[in-house]
Amino acid sequence: MLNDLGAYFTPILYAIEERELILDMFEAVTGSRMMCNYMRFGGVARDLPEGMLEQIRKIAFDRLPAKIDELDLYLTNNEIIARGPKASVC
């Protein structure tokens, strides 16, 4: 519905930035951005790179919750959605 109203594209652009951060973490850990194969029989493919666990915690617990709230504001306070349909005068 939001796409049809023209209110959907801007929040998606902001969400793509967060997606790229997550894919960067996948790439640092597994060596691949999209087709991650980290789990193996008997354990994992390799240890986490130095400092990666702290970076993951920072993004997961600090950045992403704030960004989700920000995206929620972009959608719920959007002028197109907040006004609602105009009543027709008959």
Buried (B, 14 or more C-beta within 10 A) or exposed (E): EBEEEEBBEEBEEEBEEBEEEBBEBBEBBBEEBEEBEBEEEEEEEEEBEEEEEEBBEEBEEEEBEEBEEEBEEBBEEBEEBEEEEEEEEE
